[in-house]
Amino acid sequence: MAGVGSTLPPSAVIAVIGAGRMGAGIAAVAAGVHHRVMLYDAVEGAAARGRDGVAADWAALVARGKLSEADAARRLSRIEVVTDLSGLTPADLVIEAIIEDMAIKASLFRHLEAIVGDGTILTTNTSSLSVTALAGGMKQARRFAGFHFFNPAPVMPLVEVIGTSATDPAIVATLVETARAWGKSPVCCAATPGFIVNRVARPFYAESMRLLAEQAADVATLDAVMRGSGLFRMGAFELTDMIGHDVNFAVTKSVYEAFFQDPRYRPSLVQQALVESGALGRKSGRGFYDYAAGAKPPLAKDLPVGPRLDRIVVRGDLGPATALADLAKANGIIVESAAGDGVIEFAGLTLALTDGRTATERSTDETPVVLFDYSPDFAAASRIAIAAPDGAAADVVAQAAGFFQALGKAVSRLDDVPGLLVMRTVAMLVNEALDVVHQAVASAADVDVAMIKGAGYPSGPLAMGKAVGAIRLLAVLETLARAYPEGRYRPSPLLRRAAATPSAGASWV
Ligand SMILES: NC(=O)c1ccc[n+]([C@@H]2O[C@H](COP(=O)([O-])OP(=O)(O)OC[C@H]3O[C@@H](n4cnc5c(N)ncnc54)[C@H](O)[C@@H]3O)[C@@H](O)[C@H]2O)c1
């Protein structure tokens, strides 16, 4: 087997089976580097259409001056349409990207094993089927792996390389090195449900949907908090509207079922209702938002400008919110320091970063406690979410808003829900990522790369966790687990261990 354990040589022939959205994109990637690519599809004319689509994409690049006409022609000449599966015998690497159906994929691989030589590497681009089950039906499972590209394949840098217990580690190494040579960012992952990205990303959607169901705030406000405070590129509602609720809900359901209905991954009734009503997001003109022509996008709710204050007392260490003291000083507020447990006091109220408990639980009759949500960078945050105790006087909310407004932030009020939005989402992302590492699904470094390159997160979940700190995250999750005793928020054993080590949080794994 030529080149096994290292990059496939430029002379290696790549066969792509299924010339739909993914197959055509993967063919473009391989031919764009230097490989001869054989493109096959079961539907007559589909492979030629796939090749034409790639040609059109490259023509657009030529028109924008990003690719020379000669290069586009050279690349295209490397993609050969094959009309019979038996024509794929010369392939050194086969990438299957056909319909997501276990029986059809399994039958294809049975046929392929009889067509290709023993040295050919066989891979599947499946997003949700069991790579192990596919391997189980093969004669030579040692040369079979998952090779999971993201959509659109020519643009998205991440490739998950999924080895089963039967896969030869040298094959995994070859796929990793080949993906790297193709300009991608490969990560290794065990053959488990959702691989890395589709598993670790679940709470990103789930926590926003859960807070919406609990009326914590409206769609536009929750999205704005995820962007403005969480510093994510998009909120969960605008993102799932873009992905399509049929697609996103199907992934959630498949991960939930694959984990034997673990409450961690329970799908949202809110999203199910969208799917059932045909509100699939942008593509159907309506999802969480209305995309009809002339529809006005709803605005996030900002609290009105509160009173300007001139002095605060910072009690103890603000932890991940330490930057607030400097921001206050920079905005002309006098900051006094005193002993205490990491809160800010002014005008008879206490302001505290959420630790999972509600503001109502933390307040006393004498001192109302207003909570604020987490931001990975309070200086860069454009918005802060706060929650006030039940029955809080209007001036308490206004005073708290006034503080953050004095720092140049928009302020949104959430209902007094445990863990608020960003803290809750980050805690669950970190927790899931730690379980992935704990269960040897992937390394900590690969999980972070996968979520940055595959999901566009501003930083990897393990880096996010380190910034919040293991002790704080454990407290948030334990409090959430008490508030929702259904098992969803149970802390990862690895988080408990990190929190128990003397350097808690400094090193994760
Ligand atoms: N679309 C995505 O975002 C995405 C991302 C990553 C992985 N995937 C996975 O990639 C695979 C393909 O997805 P897609 O979105 O490109 O689908 P698609 O529907 O766009 O394309 C599938 C193609 O496979 C062909 N096909 C079906 N059965 C075949 C067979 N037996 N032999 C040969 N060709 C056959 C179809 O004619 C079609 O052209 C699926 O396994 C999917 O889970 C999809």
The ligand as a Tripos MOL2 file, in Angstrom:
@<TRIPOS>MOLECULE
LIG
   44    48     1     0     0
SMALL
NO_CHARGES

@<TRIPOS>ATOM
      1 N1        -24.5920   17.9930    3.4650 N.am      1 LIG1
      2 C1        -23.8090   18.1220    4.5210 C.2       1 LIG1
      3 O1        -23.7900   19.1750    5.1850 O.2       1 LIG1
      4 C2        -22.8890   17.0050    4.9200 C.ar      1 LIG1
      5 C3        -21.7480   17.2890    5.6790 C.ar      1 LIG1
      6 C4        -20.8680   16.2610    6.0060 C.ar      1 LIG1
      7 C5        -21.1720   14.9590    5.6180 C.ar      1 LIG1
      8 N2        -22.3110   14.7030    4.9010 N.ar      1 LIG1
      9 C6        -22.5560   13.3050    4.4860 C.3       1 LIG1
     10 O2        -22.1450   13.1740    3.1410 O.3       1 LIG1
     11 C7        -22.9720   12.2220    2.4700 C.3       1 LIG1
     12 C8        -23.5950   12.8730    1.2430 C.3       1 LIG1
     13 O3        -24.3210   14.0090    1.6390 O.3       1 LIG1
     14 P1        -24.7420   15.1340    0.5820 P.3       1 LIG1
     15 O4        -25.2700   16.2770    1.3610 O.co2     1 LIG1
     16 O5        -23.6680   15.3590   -0.4000 O.co2     1 LIG1
     17 O6        -25.9840   14.3950   -0.1440 O.3       1 LIG1
     18 P2        -26.5730   14.6740   -1.5970 P.3       1 LIG1
     19 O7        -27.9750   14.1930   -1.5400 O.co2     1 LIG1
     20 O8        -26.3000   16.0700   -2.0370 O.co2     1 LIG1
     21 O9        -25.7260   13.6890   -2.5570 O.3       1 LIG1
     22 C9        -25.7730   12.2930   -2.4820 C.3       1 LIG1
     23 C10       -25.4350   11.7370   -3.8630 C.3       1 LIG1
     24 O10       -25.2570   10.3280   -3.7330 O.3       1 LIG1
     25 C11       -25.8550    9.7160   -4.8680 C.3       1 LIG1
     26 N3        -26.1460    8.3390   -4.5220 N.ar      1 LIG1
     27 C12       -27.1580    7.8570   -3.7590 C.ar      1 LIG1
     28 N4        -27.0460    6.5220   -3.6420 N.ar      1 LIG1
     29 C13       -25.9400    6.1650   -4.3280 C.ar      1 LIG1
     30 C14       -25.2970    4.9190   -4.5470 C.ar      1 LIG1
     31 N5        -25.7880    3.7850   -4.0550 N.pl3     1 LIG1
     32 N6        -24.1610    4.9160   -5.2790 N.ar      1 LIG1
     33 C15       -23.6650    6.0550   -5.7920 C.ar      1 LIG1
     34 N7        -24.2370    7.2640   -5.6260 N.ar      1 LIG1
     35 C16       -25.3730    7.3100   -4.8880 C.ar      1 LIG1
     36 C17       -27.0660   10.5670   -5.1710 C.3       1 LIG1
     37 O11       -27.4680   10.3980   -6.5120 O.3       1 LIG1
     38 C18       -26.5420   11.9650   -4.8870 C.3       1 LIG1
     39 O12       -25.9900   12.5560   -6.0460 O.3       1 LIG1
     40 C19       -23.9580   11.7300    3.5100 C.3       1 LIG1
     41 O13       -23.4450   10.5570    4.1060 O.3       1 LIG1
     42 C20       -23.9960   12.8590    4.5150 C.3       1 LIG1
     43 O14       -24.3380   12.4270    5.8050 O.3       1 LIG1
     44 C21       -23.1590   15.6930    4.5300 C.ar      1 LIG1
@<TRIPOS>BOND
     1     1     2 1
     2     2     3 2
     3     2     4 1
     4     4     5 ar
     5     4    44 ar
     6     5     6 ar
     7     6     7 ar
     8     7     8 ar
     9     8     9 1
    10     8    44 ar
    11     9    10 1
    12     9    42 1
    13    10    11 1
    14    11    12 1
    15    11    40 1
    16    12    13 1
    17    13    14 1
    18    14    15 2
    19    14    16 1
    20    14    17 1
    21    17    18 1
    22    18    19 2
    23    18    20 1
    24    18    21 1
    25    21    22 1
    26    22    23 1
    27    23    24 1
    28    23    38 1
    29    24    25 1
    30    25    26 1
    31    25    36 1
    32    26    27 ar
    33    26    35 ar
    34    27    28 ar
    35    28    29 ar
    36    29    30 ar
    37    29    35 ar
    38    30    31 1
    39    30    32 ar
    40    32    33 ar
    41    33    34 ar
    42    34    35 ar
    43    36    37 1
    44    36    38 1
    45    38    39 1
    46    40    41 1
    47    40    42 1
    48    42    43 1
@<TRIPOS>SUBSTRUCTURE
     1 LIG1         1 GROUP 0 **** ****
